[in-house]
Amino acid sequence: MISAMTALSNYPMISKWLRPWLDQVEQLGRPDDYRVILSELGELQAGIATEEHDRNLSRLDHDLCLASKVCSNLESLVKEKSRLGTDLDEANRIILDKLAEIHAVVGLHRLGFDNIQFKGTPDFMALLNRRMFLVEVTRLGASKGKRSDVWDAEAGSVESGVYLGFSHGPGGKSDDRLSDAIYRETEGKCQQLRRSSEQSTGWIVWISLGRDYLGPGPYELPNVGLLALMRTPKRALEDAMVHIRELGLYEELSYVVLSLGRDLDDLTSPELLRNG
């Protein structure tokens, strides 16, 4: 991994904020295992990565710089998980969860929130139009069973290197599976928010689709990159919110945000106008 650490010099904010995690992950697993950020850096250094790798890491580097300015205690966010443990799979998941929180900080800022503070429980507090909101962040990772069955038709196989998934559009499996995932995550986070002792005028559940900055296949929903480009996430969010409102249990819930990642606009329900 020496080559990966050499490439890290091109991303000073990643080095500044995330280097302790990368040093730990470097020591875990087998040499050919996937390691969040380090594998992308290694491929860049070896000249076998696409320009997309550099764009993704540059975006993360930029967002870390921005997050350090708009979140009053970004250091607390990073240090909450200072030790990643000895299991590479779990360490990768922890880092991806934290990248979702970093992306949420930037997303909240761009939606007009300020006074963003990392709290841990709940994840954040943030101010919008003089109203204080409690924010919980979650990431939709790889699923097994019903939720992983998102395509109405399939061709090829993952093993062959050629795999295609097809959606029939509105009402297809992808809508149902993603809507169910959004609904379950929102309900679970609302239950956590209800136990918070922090005072607020509303709740926000921020749901990452899993591709905040990178595209780590083993840790994401099936073909999530294609789903993000379809209308599926918007339909799924709207359907999930209808069911949440029908419950009538979470009147404090003000917004649910579905973050598509990268430079794609975050979806909010109800809609929030982006700040600038």
C-alpha positions in Angstrom: 0.0 0.0 0.0 3.0 2.3 -0.2 1.9 3.4 -3.7 -1.6 4.3 -2.3 -0.2 6.5 0.4 2.0 8.2 -2.2 -1.1 9.1 -4.2 -2.7 10.5 -1.0 -0.4 13.5 -1.2 -2.6 14.8 -4.0 -5.6 15.1 -1.6 -4.5 17.1 1.4 -7.8 17.2 3.1 -8.3 13.5 2.9 -4.8 13.1 4.4 -5.5 15.6 7.1 -8.9 14.3 8.3 -9.0 10.6 7.3 -5.3 9.4 7.5 -5.8 7.7 10.9 -8.5 5.5 9.4 -6.5 4.7 6.3 -3.4 3.8 8.4 -5.6 1.3 10.2 -7.3 -0.2 7.2 -3.9 -0.6 5.5 -3.1 -3.3 8.0 -6.3 -5.3 7.6 -7.3 -8.2 5.4 -5.4 -9.7 2.4 -3.4 -7.7 -0.2 -6.1 -8.0 -2.9 -9.0 -7.1 -0.6 -11.0 -3.9 -1.3 -10.2 -1.1 1.2 -12.2 2.1 1.1 -10.3 5.0 -0.4 -7.0 3.1 -0.3 -8.0 0.8 -3.2 -9.0 3.8 -5.3 -5.7 5.6 -4.4 -3.7 2.5 -5.3 -5.3 2.2 -8.7 -4.6 5.8 -9.4 -1.0 5.5 -8.5 -0.7 2.3 -10.6 -2.2 4.1 -13.6 -5.1 1.6 -13.9 -7.9 3.8 -12.6 -10.3 5.9 -14.6 -10.5 9.7 -14.4 -13.7 9.1 -12.4 -11.6 7.9 -9.4 -9.7 11.2 -9.3 -13.0 13.2 -9.6 -14.5 11.3 -6.8 -11.6 11.7 -4.5 -11.2 15.4 -5.5 -14.8 15.9 -4.6 -14.3 14.3 -1.2 -11.2 16.4 -0.6 -13.2 19.6 -1.5 -16.1 18.6 0.7 -13.9 17.8 3.7 -12.6 21.4 3.4 -16.1 22.8 3.2 -17.4 20.6 6.0 -14.7 21.7 8.3 -15.9 25.3 7.8 -19.7 24.8 8.1 -19.7 22.1 10.8 -18.4 23.6 14.0 -17.0 20.3 15.3 -16.1 18.1 12.3 -13.2 16.7 14.4 -15.7 15.1 16.8 -17.4 13.4 13.8 -14.2 11.8 12.8 -13.0 10.9 16.3 -16.2 9.2 17.2 -14.9 6.2 15.4 -11.2 6.6 16.1 -10.7 2.8 16.3 -12.0 0.7 13.4 -11.3 -2.7 15.0 -9.7 -5.7 13.4 -12.3 -6.8 10.8 -11.7 -5.2 7.3 -15.4 -5.6 6.3 -16.6 -3.8 9.4 -13.9 -1.1 9.0 -14.9 -0.4 5.4 -18.5 -0.1 6.5 -17.6 2.3 9.3 -15.7 4.6 6.9 -18.5 4.5 4.3 -21.0 5.4 7.1 -18.8 8.4 8.0 -18.5 9.5 4.4 -22.3 9.6 4.3 -22.2 11.9 7.3 -19.7 14.2 5.7 -21.8 14.3 2.6 -24.8 15.1 4.7 -23.0 18.1 6.3 -22.3 19.5 2.8 -25.8 18.7 1.6 -27.4 20.4 4.6 -25.2 23.5 4.0 -26.2 23.6 0.3 -29.9 23.3 1.3 -29.6 26.4 3.4 -28.9 25.0 6.9 -26.3 26.6 9.2 -25.1 26.2 12.7 -24.4 22.5 11.9 -23.1 20.6 14.8 -22.2 17.0 15.2 -23.8 15.5 18.3 -23.5 11.8 17.9 -27.0 11.1 19.3 -28.7 12.4 17.2 -26.0 12.7 14.5 -26.5 16.4 13.9 -28.3 19.6 14.9 -28.8 22.3 12.3 -30.6 25.6 11.9 -32.9 26.6 9.1 -34.9 29.8 9.2 -34.4 30.1 12.9 -35.7 26.6 13.4 -33.5 24.0 15.0 -33.7 20.5 13.5 -32.4 17.1 14.8 -30.8 15.1 12.0 -30.2 11.4 11.7 -28.0 10.0 8.9 -28.2 6.5 7.6 -26.7 4.7 4.6 -28.5 2.1 2.4 -25.8 -0.6 2.1 -25.9 -3.9 0.2 -29.0 -5.9 1.0 -29.8 -9.6 1.0 -33.1 -11.3 0.5 -36.2 -9.4 -0.7 -34.6 -6.0 -0.9 -31.7 -7.1 -3.1 -34.2 -8.4 -5.7 -34.6 -5.0 -7.5 -34.8 -5.9 -11.2 -37.8 -7.1 -13.2 -35.6 -8.9 -15.7 -31.8 -9.8 -15.7 -29.2 -11.0 -18.2 -25.7 -12.3 -17.8 -24.1 -12.8 -14.4 -21.8 -11.0 -12.0 -19.3 -13.9 -12.3 -19.0 -13.4 -16.1 -18.3 -9.7 -15.8 -21.4 -8.9 -17.9 -24.6 -8.3 -15.9 -27.6 -6.2 -16.9 -30.7 -5.4 -14.9 -33.9 -4.2 -16.4 -36.7 -2.2 -14.8 -40.2 -2.0 -16.2 -40.6 1.5 -14.8 -43.3 2.7 -12.3 -44.6 -0.1 -10.2 -41.7 -2.4 -10.8 -39.5 -4.2 -8.3 -37.0 -1.4 -8.0 -39.6 1.0 -6.9 -41.0 -1.3 -4.4 -37.7 -2.5 -2.9 -36.2 1.0 -2.6 -39.5 2.5 -1.2 -39.5 -0.3 1.4 -35.9 0.4 2.3 -36.6 4.2 2.7 -39.7 3.5 4.7 -37.9 1.1 7.1 -34.9 3.4 7.6 -37.1 6.4 8.2 -39.2 4.6 10.7 -36.2 3.3 12.6 -34.5 6.7 12.7 -37.7 8.4 13.9 -37.8 6.0 16.8 -34.3 6.9 17.7 -35.1 10.7 17.4 -38.1 10.2 19.7 -35.7 9.1 22.4 -33.5 12.2 22.1 -33.4 14.7 24.9 -32.3 17.5 22.6 -34.9 20.3 22.0 -35.9 21.0 18.4 -38.7 22.2 16.2 -38.5 19.2 13.8 -36.7 16.1 12.6 -34.8 15.2 9.5 -33.9 11.8 8.3 -31.0 11.8 5.8 -30.7 8.6 3.8 -27.7 8.0 1.7 -28.2 5.8 -1.3 -24.6 4.5 -0.7 -22.5 6.3 -3.3 -21.6 9.5 -1.5 -18.2 9.7 -3.1 -17.1 6.2 -4.2 -18.7 3.2 -5.9 -17.8 0.3 -3.6 -19.8 -2.6 -5.2 -19.8 -5.1 -2.3 -21.2 -2.4 0.1 -24.0 -0.9 -2.1 -27.4 -1.8 -3.3 -27.5 -3.8 -6.6 -26.9 -1.5 -9.6 -27.4 1.6 -7.5 -25.5 3.7 -10.0 -28.1 3.0 -12.6 -31.0 3.5 -10.1 -29.7 6.9 -9.3 -30.0 8.0 -12.9 -33.6 6.8 -13.2 -36.7 8.3 -11.7 -36.9 5.4 -9.4 -35.4 7.2 -6.3 -37.9 10.1 -6.6 -40.9 7.7 -6.9 -39.6 5.5 -4.1 -39.2 8.5 -1.8 -42.7 9.8 -2.5 -44.2 6.4 -2.0 -42.4 5.8 1.3 -43.4 9.2 2.6 -47.1 8.5 1.8 -46.9 5.4 4.0 -45.0 7.3 6.8 -47.6 10.0 6.9 -50.4 7.4 7.0 -48.9 6.1 10.2 -49.5 9.4 11.9 -46.9 8.5 14.5 -44.1 10.9 13.6 -45.6 14.4 13.4 -42.2 15.9 14.4 -40.7 14.5 11.1 -40.2 17.6 8.9 -38.1 16.3 6.0 -36.7 13.1 4.6 -33.7 13.5 2.3 -32.6 10.9 -0.1 -28.9 11.6 -1.1 -28.0 10.2 -4.5 -24.3 10.9 -3.9 -21.5 12.4 -6.1 -22.7 15.7 -7.7 -26.3 14.6 -8.0 -28.9 16.8 -6.3 -30.3 15.5 -3.1 -34.1 14.7 -3.1 -36.2 16.1 -0.3 -39.7 15.3 0.8 -41.3 17.8 1.1 -39.2 19.7 -1.4 -36.6 22.1 -0.1 -35.1 24.7 -2.4 -31.4 24.4 -2.7 -29.4 27.4 -1.3 -27.5 28.9 -4.3 
